[in-house]
Amino acid sequence: MNESARKARLFLGFAVVLLLFLSETVVAHQRLPNAASPYVWALLGGGALVCLGTAARFHSRSKSVTAMAETPPAVRSIRPDREVQSLQRLPYFVGISGQTVNASGLSMHLVVIPPGARSEPHVHIGYETGIYVLEGEVLTRWGAALEHEVVSRAGEFLFIPPGVPHEAINLSATQPARAVVARNDPAEQDKVQPFARPIA
């Protein structure tokens, strides 16, 4: 039994207990009108509904996890032709992810930086990033005040540790820059935090 299934059973148990208490208070009220307040009924009933809803969500998640676990491993080919807007405001073309191939520890996409464009300054939360530049020249500013710079050209790799503030800038005003971006996280969308450059 996976963790979501265990939580679903736990909340279902809470809901049953609350419903039992609710039925007891209703019976007590019928015998002694002052034995239980309608507010108690509302509290118990509302709590039971919340527990039932939470149990249903965990049950649904459990079914999804079980389905993924039961899917036999398979070699997959993916063409990155579906564009999404990243949280850094750059177009991503989705490739390998947990959604597309059931990857459990890796994602890999194609990113395009339009001519003269730049990403929003940001920080990656909890994962490492590897970038391979296919085309163009990209300036990456990084550091607590974005005070460091490195230029990546076609054929070069770039490594970005988690938690390091940075921004990427296409140095060409006429040509897009393209790169393959890999992360040790299967999520399709980056887990990023906006970064505000300190005011000097």
Short mmCIF file of the C-alpha atoms (twelve columns), coordinates in Angstrom:
data_MODEL
# 
_entry.id   MODEL 
# 
loop_
_atom_site.group_PDB 
_atom_site.id 
_atom_site.type_symbol 
_atom_site.label_atom_id 
_atom_site.label_alt_id 
_atom_site.label_comp_id 
_atom_site.label_asym_id 
_atom_site.label_seq_id 
_atom_site.Cartn_x 
_atom_site.Cartn_y 
_atom_site.Cartn_z 
_atom_site.pdbx_PDB_model_num 
ATOM 1   C CA . MET A 1   0.000   0.000  0.000   1 
ATOM 2   C CA . ASN A 2   1.445   3.406  -0.976  1 
ATOM 3   C CA . GLU A 3   1.512   6.502  1.236   1 
ATOM 4   C CA . SER A 4   -1.522  8.121  -0.433  1 
ATOM 5   C CA . ALA A 5   -3.616  4.981  0.146   1 
ATOM 6   C CA . ARG A 6   -2.622  4.930  3.832   1 
ATOM 7   C CA . LYS A 7   -3.617  8.592  4.223   1 
ATOM 8   C CA . ALA A 8   -6.915  7.957  2.434   1 
ATOM 9   C CA . ARG A 9   -7.748  5.178  4.926   1 
ATOM 10  C CA . LEU A 10  -6.702  7.353  7.857   1 
ATOM 11  C CA . PHE A 11  -8.990  10.251 6.863   1 
ATOM 12  C CA . LEU A 12  -11.797 7.839  6.052   1 
ATOM 13  C CA . GLY A 13  -11.437 6.465  9.594   1 
ATOM 14  C CA . PHE A 14  -11.600 10.005 11.013  1 
ATOM 15  C CA . ALA A 15  -14.770 10.636 9.005   1 
ATOM 16  C CA . VAL A 16  -16.410 7.436  10.312  1 
ATOM 17  C CA . VAL A 17  -15.565 8.346  13.916  1 
ATOM 18  C CA . LEU A 18  -16.978 11.858 13.502  1 
ATOM 19  C CA . LEU A 19  -20.150 10.499 11.900  1 
ATOM 20  C CA . LEU A 20  -20.572 8.075  14.804  1 
ATOM 21  C CA . PHE A 21  -20.242 10.945 17.265  1 
ATOM 22  C CA . LEU A 22  -22.743 12.936 15.190  1 
ATOM 23  C CA . SER A 23  -25.299 10.104 15.271  1 
ATOM 24  C CA . GLU A 24  -24.829 9.734  19.039  1 
ATOM 25  C CA . THR A 25  -25.429 13.445 19.615  1 
ATOM 26  C CA . VAL A 26  -28.578 13.349 17.478  1 
ATOM 27  C CA . VAL A 27  -29.909 10.390 19.518  1 
ATOM 28  C CA . ALA A 28  -28.998 12.163 22.758  1 
ATOM 29  C CA . HIS A 29  -30.784 15.310 21.592  1 
ATOM 30  C CA . GLN A 30  -33.945 13.328 20.862  1 
ATOM 31  C CA . ARG A 31  -33.899 11.959 24.405  1 
ATOM 32  C CA . LEU A 32  -32.780 15.157 26.133  1 
ATOM 33  C CA . PRO A 33  -33.304 18.303 23.983  1 
ATOM 34  C CA . ASN A 34  -30.542 20.178 25.775  1 
ATOM 35  C CA . ALA A 35  -27.980 17.371 25.601  1 
ATOM 36  C CA . ALA A 36  -26.372 18.549 22.374  1 
ATOM 37  C CA . SER A 37  -26.165 21.857 20.609  1 
ATOM 38  C CA . PRO A 38  -26.824 22.288 16.871  1 
ATOM 39  C CA . TYR A 39  -23.394 23.916 16.749  1 
ATOM 40  C CA . VAL A 40  -21.885 20.597 17.816  1 
ATOM 41  C CA . TRP A 41  -23.788 18.873 15.019  1 
ATOM 42  C CA . ALA A 42  -22.493 21.394 12.506  1 
ATOM 43  C CA . LEU A 43  -18.943 20.977 13.778  1 
ATOM 44  C CA . LEU A 44  -19.037 17.189 13.650  1 
ATOM 45  C CA . GLY A 45  -20.806 17.110 10.279  1 
ATOM 46  C CA . GLY A 46  -18.447 19.655 8.756   1 
ATOM 47  C CA . GLY A 47  -15.419 17.813 10.097  1 
ATOM 48  C CA . ALA A 48  -16.711 14.550 8.648   1 
ATOM 49  C CA . LEU A 49  -17.244 16.161 5.235   1 
ATOM 50  C CA . VAL A 50  -13.728 17.628 5.259   1 
ATOM 51  C CA . CYS A 51  -12.259 14.221 6.173   1 
ATOM 52  C CA . LEU A 52  -14.293 12.499 3.449   1 
ATOM 53  C CA . GLY A 53  -13.128 15.041 0.848   1 
ATOM 54  C CA . THR A 54  -9.494  14.665 1.922   1 
ATOM 55  C CA . ALA A 55  -9.797  10.869 1.849   1 
ATOM 56  C CA . ALA A 56  -11.227 11.071 -1.684  1 
ATOM 57  C CA . ARG A 57  -8.306  13.243 -2.854  1 
ATOM 58  C CA . PHE A 58  -5.725  10.861 -1.392  1 
ATOM 59  C CA . HIS A 59  -7.594  7.888  -2.870  1 
ATOM 60  C CA . SER A 60  -7.491  9.496  -6.323  1 
ATOM 61  C CA . ARG A 61  -3.774  10.219 -5.915  1 
ATOM 62  C CA . SER A 62  -3.214  6.631  -4.765  1 
ATOM 63  C CA . LYS A 63  -4.887  5.274  -7.902  1 
ATOM 64  C CA . SER A 64  -2.681  7.504  -10.057 1 
ATOM 65  C CA . VAL A 65  0.494   6.374  -8.271  1 
ATOM 66  C CA . THR A 66  -0.575  2.725  -8.522  1 
ATOM 67  C CA . ALA A 67  -1.297  3.090  -12.241 1 
ATOM 68  C CA . MET A 68  2.159   4.579  -12.822 1 
ATOM 69  C CA . ALA A 69  3.768   1.791  -10.794 1 
ATOM 70  C CA . GLU A 70  1.907   -0.837 -12.822 1 
ATOM 71  C CA . THR A 71  2.946   0.657  -16.158 1 
ATOM 72  C CA . PRO A 72  5.784   -1.497 -17.505 1 
ATOM 73  C CA . PRO A 73  9.021   0.363  -18.308 1 
ATOM 74  C CA . ALA A 74  9.214   1.336  -21.966 1 
ATOM 75  C CA . VAL A 75  11.611  3.217  -24.228 1 
ATOM 76  C CA . ARG A 76  9.841   6.327  -25.492 1 
ATOM 77  C CA . SER A 77  10.558  8.847  -28.235 1 
ATOM 78  C CA . ILE A 78  9.277   12.397 -27.704 1 
ATOM 79  C CA . ARG A 79  9.230   15.277 -30.192 1 
ATOM 80  C CA . PRO A 80  9.352   18.626 -28.352 1 
ATOM 81  C CA . ASP A 81  6.562   20.338 -30.283 1 
ATOM 82  C CA . ARG A 82  4.323   21.455 -27.391 1 
ATOM 83  C CA . GLU A 83  5.226   24.937 -26.179 1 
ATOM 84  C CA . VAL A 84  4.655   26.112 -22.611 1 
ATOM 85  C CA . GLN A 85  5.571   29.424 -21.020 1 
ATOM 86  C CA . SER A 86  8.050   28.908 -18.219 1 
ATOM 87  C CA . LEU A 87  7.854   30.784 -14.928 1 
ATOM 88  C CA . GLN A 88  10.971  32.653 -16.108 1 
ATOM 89  C CA . ARG A 89  8.891   33.960 -19.053 1 
ATOM 90  C CA . LEU A 90  10.722  31.959 -21.707 1 
ATOM 91  C CA . PRO A 91  9.162   29.498 -24.184 1 
ATOM 92  C CA . TYR A 92  9.837   25.840 -23.311 1 
ATOM 93  C CA . PHE A 93  9.192   22.936 -25.651 1 
ATOM 94  C CA . VAL A 94  8.260   19.953 -23.524 1 
ATOM 95  C CA . GLY A 95  10.318  16.788 -23.881 1 
ATOM 96  C CA . ILE A 96  10.982  14.272 -21.118 1 
ATOM 97  C CA . SER A 97  9.040   14.655 -17.853 1 
ATOM 98  C CA . GLY A 98  6.923   12.756 -15.389 1 
ATOM 99  C CA . GLN A 99  3.861   13.686 -17.446 1 
ATOM 100 C CA . THR A 100 5.143   12.694 -20.867 1 
ATOM 101 C CA . VAL A 101 7.054   9.458  -20.144 1 
ATOM 102 C CA . ASN A 102 6.452   8.758  -16.429 1 
ATOM 103 C CA . ALA A 103 10.017  9.825  -15.604 1 
ATOM 104 C CA . SER A 104 10.658  9.664  -11.860 1 
ATOM 105 C CA . GLY A 105 13.848  11.688 -11.456 1 
ATOM 106 C CA . LEU A 106 14.556  13.594 -14.661 1 
ATOM 107 C CA . SER A 107 13.117  16.209 -16.986 1 
ATOM 108 C CA . MET A 108 14.614  17.505 -20.225 1 
ATOM 109 C CA . HIS A 109 13.230  20.256 -22.444 1 
ATOM 110 C CA . LEU A 110 14.173  22.624 -25.240 1 
ATOM 111 C CA . VAL A 111 14.288  26.308 -24.281 1 
ATOM 112 C CA . VAL A 112 14.345  29.195 -26.741 1 
ATOM 113 C CA . ILE A 113 15.452  32.712 -25.797 1 
ATOM 114 C CA . PRO A 114 14.171  35.150 -28.428 1 
ATOM 115 C CA . PRO A 115 16.569  37.762 -29.875 1 
ATOM 116 C CA . GLY A 116 17.603  40.262 -27.215 1 
ATOM 117 C CA . ALA A 117 15.356  38.643 -24.609 1 
ATOM 118 C CA . ARG A 118 16.184  37.561 -21.082 1 
ATOM 119 C CA . SER A 119 14.687  35.416 -18.368 1 
ATOM 120 C CA . GLU A 120 13.330  36.879 -15.183 1 
ATOM 121 C CA . PRO A 121 15.926  36.647 -12.370 1 
ATOM 122 C CA . HIS A 122 15.064  33.540 -10.361 1 
ATOM 123 C CA . VAL A 123 16.237  30.722 -8.092  1 
ATOM 124 C CA . HIS A 124 15.737  26.983 -8.686  1 
ATOM 125 C CA . ILE A 125 14.239  25.263 -5.644  1 
ATOM 126 C CA . GLY A 126 15.733  21.896 -4.727  1 
ATOM 127 C CA . TYR A 127 17.137  20.630 -8.024  1 
ATOM 128 C CA . GLU A 128 20.252  20.882 -10.173 1 
ATOM 129 C CA . THR A 129 20.110  22.076 -13.764 1 
ATOM 130 C CA . GLY A 130 22.322  21.166 -16.707 1 
ATOM 131 C CA . ILE A 131 22.139  23.162 -19.950 1 
ATOM 132 C CA . TYR A 132 23.615  22.381 -23.370 1 
ATOM 133 C CA . VAL A 133 23.626  25.319 -25.788 1 
ATOM 134 C CA . LEU A 134 22.622  24.307 -29.320 1 
ATOM 135 C CA . GLU A 135 22.648  27.718 -30.940 1 
ATOM 136 C CA . GLY A 136 23.561  31.285 -30.038 1 
ATOM 137 C CA . GLU A 137 25.387  32.964 -27.165 1 
ATOM 138 C CA . VAL A 138 23.812  33.311 -23.735 1 
ATOM 139 C CA . LEU A 139 25.055  35.479 -20.905 1 
ATOM 140 C CA . THR A 140 24.193  34.105 -17.466 1 
ATOM 141 C CA . ARG A 141 24.428  36.517 -14.563 1 
ATOM 142 C CA . TRP A 142 24.469  34.825 -11.176 1 
ATOM 143 C CA . GLY A 143 25.173  35.392 -7.489  1 
ATOM 144 C CA . ALA A 144 23.604  37.160 -4.519  1 
ATOM 145 C CA . ALA A 145 23.586  40.426 -6.498  1 
ATOM 146 C CA . LEU A 146 23.862  38.839 -9.969  1 
ATOM 147 C CA . GLU A 147 27.426  40.127 -9.868  1 
ATOM 148 C CA . HIS A 148 29.051  37.157 -11.660 1 
ATOM 149 C CA . GLU A 149 28.854  36.496 -15.400 1 
ATOM 150 C CA . VAL A 150 29.497  33.554 -17.696 1 
ATOM 151 C CA . VAL A 151 28.910  33.355 -21.460 1 
ATOM 152 C CA . SER A 152 27.803  30.022 -22.928 1 
ATOM 153 C CA . ARG A 153 28.207  29.369 -26.645 1 
ATOM 154 C CA . ALA A 154 26.945  26.646 -28.980 1 
ATOM 155 C CA . GLY A 155 28.540  23.327 -28.034 1 
ATOM 156 C CA . GLU A 156 29.095  24.255 -24.366 1 
ATOM 157 C CA . PHE A 157 27.513  22.987 -21.162 1 
ATOM 158 C CA . LEU A 158 26.385  25.089 -18.190 1 
ATOM 159 C CA . PHE A 159 25.705  23.822 -14.664 1 
ATOM 160 C CA . ILE A 160 23.419  25.688 -12.251 1 
ATOM 161 C CA . PRO A 161 23.272  24.468 -8.611  1 
ATOM 162 C CA . PRO A 162 20.024  24.730 -6.656  1 
ATOM 163 C CA . GLY A 163 19.425  27.948 -4.765  1 
ATOM 164 C CA . VAL A 164 21.737  30.168 -6.852  1 
ATOM 165 C CA . PRO A 165 20.078  33.373 -8.153  1 
ATOM 166 C CA . HIS A 166 20.591  33.853 -11.893 1 
ATOM 167 C CA . GLU A 167 19.204  35.211 -15.150 1 
ATOM 168 C CA . ALA A 168 19.870  34.299 -18.785 1 
ATOM 169 C CA . ILE A 169 20.265  36.872 -21.586 1 
ATOM 170 C CA . ASN A 170 20.443  36.252 -25.328 1 
ATOM 171 C CA . LEU A 171 23.393  38.329 -26.545 1 
ATOM 172 C CA . SER A 172 22.098  38.468 -30.120 1 
ATOM 173 C CA . ALA A 173 19.593  41.123 -31.148 1 
ATOM 174 C CA . THR A 174 18.688  39.216 -34.328 1 
ATOM 175 C CA . GLN A 175 18.973  35.456 -33.661 1 
ATOM 176 C CA . PRO A 176 17.268  33.249 -31.075 1 
ATOM 177 C CA . ALA A 177 19.350  31.154 -28.698 1 
ATOM 178 C CA . ARG A 178 18.367  27.506 -28.215 1 
ATOM 179 C CA . ALA A 179 19.424  25.068 -25.531 1 
ATOM 180 C CA . VAL A 180 18.535  21.700 -24.024 1 
ATOM 181 C CA . VAL A 181 17.733  22.018 -20.315 1 
ATOM 182 C CA . ALA A 182 17.877  18.978 -18.008 1 
ATOM 183 C CA . ARG A 183 16.866  18.830 -14.338 1 
ATOM 184 C CA . ASN A 184 16.974  16.095 -11.705 1 
ATOM 185 C CA . ASP A 185 13.269  16.661 -11.115 1 
ATOM 186 C CA . PRO A 186 10.516  15.104 -13.256 1 
ATOM 187 C CA . ALA A 187 8.151   18.088 -13.064 1 
ATOM 188 C CA . GLU A 188 7.233   19.618 -16.402 1 
ATOM 189 C CA . GLN A 189 7.255   23.133 -15.004 1 
ATOM 190 C CA . ASP A 190 10.223  24.585 -13.121 1 
ATOM 191 C CA . LYS A 191 10.048  25.008 -9.356  1 
ATOM 192 C CA . VAL A 192 11.411  28.517 -9.153  1 
ATOM 193 C CA . GLN A 193 11.275  31.565 -6.945  1 
ATOM 194 C CA . PRO A 194 11.497  35.074 -8.390  1 
ATOM 195 C CA . PHE A 195 14.650  36.885 -7.341  1 
ATOM 196 C CA . ALA A 196 14.802  40.625 -6.791  1 
ATOM 197 C CA . ARG A 197 18.207  42.130 -7.398  1 
ATOM 198 C CA . PRO A 198 19.360  43.999 -4.240  1 
ATOM 199 C CA . ILE A 199 19.244  47.776 -4.613  1 
ATOM 200 C CA . ALA A 200 22.745  49.241 -4.233  1 
# 
